[in-house]
Amino acid sequence: MLERDSTYVVMGLLDRHSIAYAIGRTLQRLGGRVVYTMQSEVLKRRLWDSDKALAADEKSALDCRFCDVAKDEEVKAVFESVGPLAGVVHSIGYANPKTCLGPEFHTDAIDDIQKSYHVSCVSLATAARYAVPRMKDGGSIVTLSFDTHHVYPLYNWMGVHKAALEALVRALARRHGRDLVRVNAVSSGPVLTTAASKIPDFERIGRIWYDTSPIPWDPAADKFAVADAVAFLLSPLARKITGQVLAVDGGAAIMGGTLTEIEQAVRAPI
Ligand SMILES: NC(=O)c1ccc[n+]([C@@H]2O[C@H](COP(=O)([O-])OP(=O)(O)OC[C@H]3O[C@@H](n4cnc5c(N)ncnc54)[C@H](O)[C@@H]3O)[C@@H](O)[C@H]2O)c1
């Protein structure tokens, strides 16, 4: 499905639970070469190098660069350090759980809102700006979103920033059509990752999926379904698709209300 030996930068690896890691492994399985980015070397030492569940050869084979996406010059340096690219995955988000997420929407912490907006949304434009010159034959950029059609409890400012991210996907798709670079988002259902664990009462969102998703959704395993869709959008199979948000969520986001008894598939209770 991917062009053999083409290189993809996958931004946002934190640990083996990251959606970025599922995407990287999927791209490698399909014949792509993967360069990851992590936020810092300190995090890599703490969460990757010391993870006993990862095989030693996998740890040493990791091609990883470092950048804080809120620092323009660091993102620029990463893309200057790589050769020709076929695609970029932006799998990055941040919100201070004490101020931007949680039971109360209103907050005085405007600096936190701005930081969350910069990291979770604006950084896609920063990445595109420095990645596109590496895509001489065109390419594909994919980011990760979360259902922006509905308002979820506790997700607060992240929900607002995801809506802005989807608008940015369309703006970048328009801007980079002339470069033959496509820009899309995958809107994922809830997945158990370190970022998700920072969302207060994340299980509540999992329960919403359990009650509403027509196709049963597994927050532990289904990040690989998300990764497959990202790979599709990166591949030539999606060559005329740009500016779109593809929901990979078991269908939950289309639902008005919960599943009736007749509609429910047989599934394990949570
Ligand atoms: N987990 C879910 O349920 C879910 C659902 C839909 C969308 N998403 C989105 O998927 C993406 C990846 O999240 P994840 O769930 O894999 O969690 P994760 O914690 O594994 O990944 C988040 C990444 O963002 C990085 N990051 C945060 N601030 C940064 C900065 N200043 N500079 C560089 N990197 C920074 C973190 O280091 C981490 O690698 C995020 O955009 C998230 O919003 C997640």
The ligand as an SDF file (V2000), in Angstrom:
LIG
                    3D

 44 48  0  0  0  0  0  0  0  0999 V2000
   -5.9470    8.7150   23.3510 N   0  0  0  0  0  0  0  0  0  0  0  0
   -7.1140    9.0750   22.8480 C   0  0  0  0  0  0  0  0  0  0  0  0
   -8.1920    8.6490   23.3170 O   0  0  0  0  0  0  0  0  0  0  0  0
   -7.1730    9.9930   21.6610 C   0  0  0  0  0  0  0  0  0  0  0  0
   -8.3670   10.0930   20.9240 C   0  0  0  0  0  0  0  0  0  0  0  0
   -8.4160   10.9590   19.8220 C   0  0  0  0  0  0  0  0  0  0  0  0
   -7.2980   11.6910   19.4790 C   0  0  0  0  0  0  0  0  0  0  0  0
   -6.1410   11.5630   20.2260 N   0  0  0  0  0  0  0  0  0  0  0  0
   -4.9940   12.3810   19.8340 C   0  0  0  0  0  0  0  0  0  0  0  0
   -3.9230   11.5510   19.4560 O   0  0  0  0  0  0  0  0  0  0  0  0
   -2.7080   12.2900   19.6010 C   0  0  0  0  0  0  0  0  0  0  0  0
   -1.6760   11.4290   20.3210 C   0  0  0  0  0  0  0  0  0  0  0  0
   -2.0710   11.2220   21.6680 O   0  0  0  0  0  0  0  0  0  0  0  0
   -1.9160    9.8220   22.4160 P   0  0  0  0  0  0  0  0  0  0  0  0
   -3.2610    9.4920   22.9490 O   0  0  0  0  0  0  0  0  0  0  0  0
   -1.1770    8.8400   21.5840 O   0  0  0  0  0  0  0  0  0  0  0  0
   -1.0610   10.1930   23.7040 O   0  0  0  0  0  0  0  0  0  0  0  0
    0.5260   10.2730   23.9680 P   0  0  0  0  0  0  0  0  0  0  0  0
    0.6450   10.8550   25.3330 O   0  0  0  0  0  0  0  0  0  0  0  0
    1.1710    8.9820   23.7130 O   0  0  0  0  0  0  0  0  0  0  0  0
    0.9880   11.3140   22.8600 O   0  0  0  0  0  0  0  0  0  0  0  0
    0.9150   12.7000   23.0180 C   0  0  0  0  0  0  0  0  0  0  0  0
    2.2350   13.2290   22.5400 C   0  0  0  0  0  0  0  0  0  0  0  0
    2.2370   14.6700   22.5040 O   0  0  0  0  0  0  0  0  0  0  0  0
    3.5600   15.0320   22.8430 C   0  0  0  0  0  0  0  0  0  0  0  0
    3.6910   16.4400   23.2120 N   0  0  0  0  0  0  0  0  0  0  0  0
    3.0010   17.1410   24.1410 C   0  0  0  0  0  0  0  0  0  0  0  0
    3.4900   18.4050   24.2160 N   0  0  0  0  0  0  0  0  0  0  0  0
    4.4980   18.4810   23.2920 C   0  0  0  0  0  0  0  0  0  0  0  0
    5.4020   19.5030   22.8930 C   0  0  0  0  0  0  0  0  0  0  0  0
    5.3830   20.7320   23.4380 N   0  0  0  0  0  0  0  0  0  0  0  0
    6.3080   19.2170   21.9290 N   0  0  0  0  0  0  0  0  0  0  0  0
    6.3610   17.9830   21.3490 C   0  0  0  0  0  0  0  0  0  0  0  0
    5.5350   16.9910   21.6840 N   0  0  0  0  0  0  0  0  0  0  0  0
    4.6200   17.2370   22.6500 C   0  0  0  0  0  0  0  0  0  0  0  0
    3.8880   14.1180   24.0250 C   0  0  0  0  0  0  0  0  0  0  0  0
    5.2700   14.1190   24.3280 O   0  0  0  0  0  0  0  0  0  0  0  0
    3.3950   12.8050   23.4690 C   0  0  0  0  0  0  0  0  0  0  0  0
    4.4110   12.1880   22.7140 O   0  0  0  0  0  0  0  0  0  0  0  0
   -3.0730   13.5730   20.3370 C   0  0  0  0  0  0  0  0  0  0  0  0
   -3.2690   14.6120   19.3970 O   0  0  0  0  0  0  0  0  0  0  0  0
   -4.4120   13.2190   20.9610 C   0  0  0  0  0  0  0  0  0  0  0  0
   -5.2180   14.3480   21.2440 O   0  0  0  0  0  0  0  0  0  0  0  0
   -6.0550   10.7210   21.2770 C   0  0  0  0  0  0  0  0  0  0  0  0
  1  2  1  0
  2  3  2  0
  2  4  1  0
  4  5  1  0
  4 44  2  0
  5  6  2  0
  6  7  1  0
  7  8  2  0
  8  9  1  0
  8 44  1  0
  9 10  1  0
  9 42  1  0
 10 11  1  0
 11 12  1  0
 11 40  1  0
 12 13  1  0
 13 14  1  0
 14 15  2  0
 14 16  1  0
 14 17  1  0
 17 18  1  0
 18 19  2  0
 18 20  1  0
 18 21  1  0
 21 22  1  0
 22 23  1  0
 23 24  1  0
 23 38  1  0
 24 25  1  0
 25 26  1  0
 25 36  1  0
 26 27  1  0
 26 35  1  0
 27 28  2  0
 28 29  1  0
 29 30  1  0
 29 35  2  0
 30 31  1  0
 30 32  2  0
 32 33  1  0
 33 34  2  0
 34 35  1  0
 36 37  1  0
 36 38  1  0
 38 39  1  0
 40 41  1  0
 40 42  1  0
 42 43  1  0
M  CHG  2   8   1  16  -1
M  END
$$$$
